[in-house]
Amino acid sequence: GLLVIFVAPTTPGSEAGLQAGDVIESIDGKPVVSTTSFRFVSTARKKHDLQVVRKKQKLVVTLNNDDGDENK
């Protein structure tokens, strides 16, 4: 998985509730095995389900990648 070191304020990750210390295990059901696995999130669908582990608990965080501009 990927360890989250920092989440910048006002980003989709921050708005979704992602926190420093979270470990992202999968994105949309696909295991995350490297940082390149995470790269597609910024270019693909508008919403992604991230399975994360936080303090020994498994959670699903929904990342909304919609920038509010429907004309892009």
N, C-alpha and C positions, 0 to 999 in steps of 0.2 A: 504494500500500500504506500500511499504518499503521506508524509507527515506535514501538516500545515504549520508553518513557522510564524506567519504573519498574515492577517487579513486587513487590507486597507479599508478605511471607512468609505461609505457610499458606493461600494462596489457590489455587483450581484452576489458575491460570496458573503459579504457582510450582511446584506439585506436578507439572505437566506438563513442566516444564523450560524454560518461556519465560524469556528473559533480556532485560535492558535492552540496547538496540541491535539487537534482532531487528526485522525488517520483515515484517509479516504481509501476504502477497500475496493469499491466498484463504482462505475458510472453507467447508468442505464443498464445495470445487470452485467456489464462486462468488467472483468477484473482489471485493476490498475496495476501494471507491472513496472512501469517506468514513467518518467515525466512526459514522454512523447504520447503516452496514452491520454494524458490530460489535455494536450494541445487542441484536440478537436472540439472541445467544449466552446471555445470562442468563435468557431466557424460553422458549427452545425445547427441543430435544432434550437428552438427558443427556450425550451425547458429541459432540464436534466435532473434525474434522481441520483443523488450521491449517497451511497451507503457508507456511513462513517462510524468509527469507534471513538467514543468520548468517555473517558473515565470508566472503562470496562463495560460500557453500554453501547449496543448497536442502535444507530438512529438512521433515519432517512431524511436527508436535507434536499429540498427541491430548489434548484438553482434556476432562476428566471433570467435568461440572457437577452431579454427584450429591452432594447435601448429606447423604446418609445417612438421610434421613427419607422412607420410602416412603409415608407417609400424607399427604403434601402434594399 
